[in-house]
Amino acid sequence: MRVPDACRYIGISRSTLYLLIAKSEVEIIKLGSSTLVLTESLKALVARRRIVKADHYVQIDV
């Protein structure tokens, strides 16, 4: 998906997404001049960041 769609998909800013890309936490591909974010990469990021503690979810900042 395109960068703006990826940002909306997980609720982060464009700059935060680019930081995650720079840290290799989100995988992208270049197709011509377009930057495409792999959906599976976003799902994996959310799964890695999610921590279950005593039946409550704890949010971890980027």
Contact map, one row per residue, 1 for C-alpha under 8 A:
11101100000000000000000000000000000111100000000000000000000000
11111100000000000000000000000000011110000000000000000000000000
11111110000001001000000000000000001110000000000000000000000000
01111111000001000000000000000000000000000000000000000000000000
11111111100000000000000000000000000000000000000000000000000000
11111111110000000000000000000000000010100100000000000000000000
00111111111111001000000000000000000000000000000000000000000000
00011111111100000000000000000000000000000000000000000000000000
00001111111000000000000000000000000000000000000000000000000000
00000111111100000000000000000000000000000100000000000000000000
00000011111110000000000000000000000000000000000000000000000000
00000011011111011000000000000000000000000000000000000000000000
00000010001111111000000000000000000000000000000000000000000000
00110010000111111100000000000000000000000000000000000000000000
00000000000011111110000000000000000000000000000000000000000000
00000000000111111111000000000000000000000000000000000000000001
00100010000111111111100001000000000000000000000000000000000000
00000000000001111111110000000000000000000000000000000000000000
00000000000000111111111000000000000000000000000000000000000000
00000000000000011111111111000000000000000000000000000000000000
00000000000000001111111111110000000000000000000000000000000000
00000000000000000111111110000000000000000000000000000000000000
00000000000000000011111111000000000000000000000000000000000000
00000000000000000001111111100000000000000000000000000000000000
00000000000000000001111111100000000000001000100000000000000000
00000000000000001001101111110000000011001100100000000000000000
00000000000000000000100111111000000011001000000000000000000000
00000000000000000000100001111100001111000000000000000000000000
00000000000000000000000000111110001111000000000000000000000000
00000000000000000000000000011111111100000000000000000000000000
00000000000000000000000000001111111100000000000000000000000000
00000000000000000000000000000111110000000000000000000000000000
00000000000000000000000000000111111000000000000000000000000000
01000000000000000000000000000111111100000000000000000000000000
01100000000000000000000000011110111110000000000000000000000000
11100000000000000000000000011110011111000000000000000000000000
11100100000000000000000001111000001111101100000000000000000000
10000000000000000000000001111000000111111100000000000000000000
10000100000000000000000000000000000011111110000000000000000000
00000000000000000000000000000000000001111111000000000000000000
00000000000000000000000011100000000011111111100000000000000000
00000100010000000000000001000000000011111111110000000000000000
00000000000000000000000000000000000000111111111000000000000000
00000000000000000000000000000000000000011111111100000000000000
00000000000000000000000011000000000000001111111110000000000000
00000000000000000000000000000000000000000111111111000000000000
00000000000000000000000000000000000000000011111111000000000000
00000000000000000000000000000000000000000001111111100000000000
00000000000000000000000000000000000000000000111111100000001100
00000000000000000000000000000000000000000000011111110000111100
00000000000000000000000000000000000000000000000111111000111000
00000000000000000000000000000000000000000000000001111111110000
00000000000000000000000000000000000000000000000000111111110000
00000000000000000000000000000000000000000000000000011111000000
00000000000000000000000000000000000000000000000000011111100000
00000000000000000000000000000000000000000000000000011111110000
00000000000000000000000000000000000000000000000001111011111000
00000000000000000000000000000000000000000000000001111001111100
00000000000000000000000000000000000000000000000011100000111110
00000000000000000000000000000000000000000000000011000000011111
00000000000000000000000000000000000000000000000000000000001111
00000000000000010000000000000000000000000000000000000000000111
